[in-house]
């Protein structure tokens, strides 16, 4: 016995079929990449876009290149930087002291102290 809420012949999330006269498929190119472990990865890219020189291998995570005989080496891991290290790259010590003095003055003004 079925209830009245069932739509037969359709699944949840299905979309109406596309009519072939309304769209044209984009021309694509297939590009192969190889990593140091010998894994081959094939990706499809739009034909008028230049393929990236390096692609991450989905199996092992190593960088992969388009030359099967000479794949790229392991990527050098950057050391972890703290938030303070990034701030020191952007600001000089004098700028940091000026910002700190401004923030302390605003805090003292809000508290009503000198």
PyMOL commands that set and color helices and strands:
alter all, ss='L'
color gray80, all
select helices_A, chain A and resi 20-22+83-90+93-111
alter helices_A, ss='H'
color red, helices_A
select strands_A, chain A and resi 28-34+40-46+54-56+63-65
alter strands_A, ss='S'
color yellow, strands_A
deselect
rebuild
show_as cartoon
